[in-house]
């Protein structure tokens, strides 16, 4: 069991903390941490099916960080425990130079996350030809805000879990207007995780049953229910 992780500097420590803090507001479950070839990949779930009858897409957020030493592990740990350790590491790093590497203790693995058993590809992505210019950030933000407003309007307080799941699956499974085969759930993830910057476009890639939206701030990975993108 890997007990700690060495990050390059306080900036990466802060970026990881902000990313996971945003993720916790969307889904307070787990983060998958994969270290290999000098890179840390941190995956979080924004949307995933609650069962075999749930047609919601699997939508994951991803941030990557260069590592100052070679490490190799694949862990799924609770978000809250990870945020607690990030807060302590941030406090302890306050008296050191911002460029110094930061040792980050890792929590023990506990519980399970079904979505973490689905591994997106790490290579072999190709640009979607019909969206080679990307999808404007304001288009994605509008789709996310519209979906949030619709869900709040349609689902009253006290609604049963099955109905809530069905409404969310319908709303977030729709295509973003002007972006064929890009579900609104991907826009919701990019917006919620802070990946959208004004004036920027998210590039769209495909690889088998997966699609990916990438900006300078992070990546959103999507696998539709049943593995179908069309």
N, C-alpha and C positions, 0 to 999 in steps of 0.2 A: 504494500500500500504506500503510495507516494504521500509524504507528510507535508510537503511545502512546494511552492512554485516561486521561481525567481523571475520577477518582471524587470524590464529594462530600466525604468525610472518612475518617479512620482507621477508623471503625466499619464503613463499607461495605467498606473494604479487608479488614478482619478477617472480615466475614461472607462475602465472596467466597472468601477463602482457606479457611475452614472448609468451605464448600459443595463446593469443588473437591477438597479433601482427602478428604472422604467419598466423592465420586464416584470418585476414583482407586482406592479400596479395592474398589469394585464392578466397574469397567471402566476400565482404565488407558489408554484410548485418547485421545479428543479432546474438546474443548469447542467448541461453536459460540457465537460472540459476535455479537449483532445490536444495533447502536445505531441508533435512529431516534426522532424526536419527543421527545427529552429523556429517553429510557429505554434502559437496557442490559438486554437479555434474554440470560441465560447458560443454554444448553441442554447437558445431558449425557445420555449413553445409559446406562440401567441394564440393559435387555434389548433385543435386536433379533435378527431371524432371521439365521442364519449362511449361508443359501442358500435357493433356491426351494422346497426340500422341508421346510424348517424352519417349523413352525407356531407358533413363539413369537410373542407379541405384541410390537410395538415399544413400549417404555416409556421415556419421557424424563422427566428431572427439569428443572425450570425455577425459577430465581430471577431477580427483576428488581430493578433499582437505578435511582433517579433520577440523572440526570447534570446537573452544574452548567453544562455548555455544550452547544450543539447539535452533535452528531456523527452521522455516517451511515456505517456500514460493516456488512459481513456476512463474518465470518472463521471458519474452522475451524482451530484450532491444537491442538498436542499438550498434553494435560493436564499432563504433567511439566514441560514448558518453561514453561507458564503459572504453575505452582506455584513454580518457581524464581524467576520474576520477582516474584511476590507476596511471597515471603520477603525478597528484597532491598529491595523497596519498603517493607515493614513495618519493616525495620531502619533504613532511611534516614528514615522518618517518625517515629521514636521521639523525636527531639529537637524536633519541631514540635507545635503545638497540635492537639488531637484534632479540632477543628472545621475545620482547614485542608484545602482540597482536596489530593488526592494524585495525582501524575502516575504512571501505571503503564505502563512500556514493554511492548509486546506482542511475542510471538515471531512469527517468520515462519511462514506457512502451509507445512505439509509433510505428505505422505501424503494419504490419502483416508479418509473415513468415510461408508459407504453410508447410514447412518441420517440423516446431515446433509442429504441430498438430499430428505428428506421434511419438508415444512414444515407444522407445525400451524397452524390458523387463529389470527389475533390478535384477532378479534372475532366476534360472531354466536353466542356461546355461550348456551345456555338450560339452566335448572335441570331436572334429572330429576324429574318430578312425583312418582314413587313413592318418591323418596329426598330429598324436599325438606327433610327435617331433617338430612340428611347421614349419614355413616357414622361411628360413634364411633371415636376413636383406638385404644381398647383392642381393638376388633374387628379393625381393620387390623393392629395389632401382633401379635395372636394368629395371624392368618392368615399373616403374614410369618414368625414364629417357627416355626409348624408346618411351613411349606414348607421352611425352612432345615433343620430337623431331619429331615424326610423325605428330602430330597436327600442329606444326609450319611449317612443310614442305608441308602438304596437303592444309592448309587453307591460302590463300594469303590475304594480307591486303585489306579490303573493301568487304570481302565476306559477303553475307547476313546471318542474324541471324539464319534462318531455316537450312541452310547448315552447319553452324558452329555447331549448336546443334546436327545435325544428325551425323557429323563426330565425335564429342566428345562422343556421346552415343555409337557409334560403337567401338571406341578405348578403352574407359574406361569400356565398358561392357564385353570385352574379358576376358577369364580366364588367370591368371598368369601361365606361363609355370611351370609345376611341382606341381601346387597347384589347383586341380580340384575345381570348383565352387567358387573360390576366384577371383573376378573381378579385373582388373588392376586399376580400380578407387579406390579400397581399398589400393593398393600399393601407388598410387599417394597421397592419404590422409596421410598415415603413413610417407611418405617421406617429403611432404610439411609441415607437422605439427611438424617435428623433433622428431618423435617417434622411429626412427630406430637407433640402436647403433651397431657399427661394432662387429661382432662375436656373436651377439644375434639373437635369432629366435623369431618370433611372433607366439604365440600360437593361434590356431583357434578353435572357439567354435560355436555352433549352438543352436538356440532356436526358433522353429516354422519357420516363414518366415525370420528370422534375422540370420546373422552370425556376428562374432566379432573377430577381430585381436587384441591381447593384448601383449604389451611389458612393460618393466619396466617404460617407459616414458609416456604411455597413451594407449588409446583404439580407434579402428576404428570400427564403427557399420555400417552394410550394409543390405539394404533391396532392392532386385532387383525389377525392374518395374513389377507391377502385383503381387508383393509379392512372386515371385518364386525364389528359389535359384538353382534349378537344370536346 
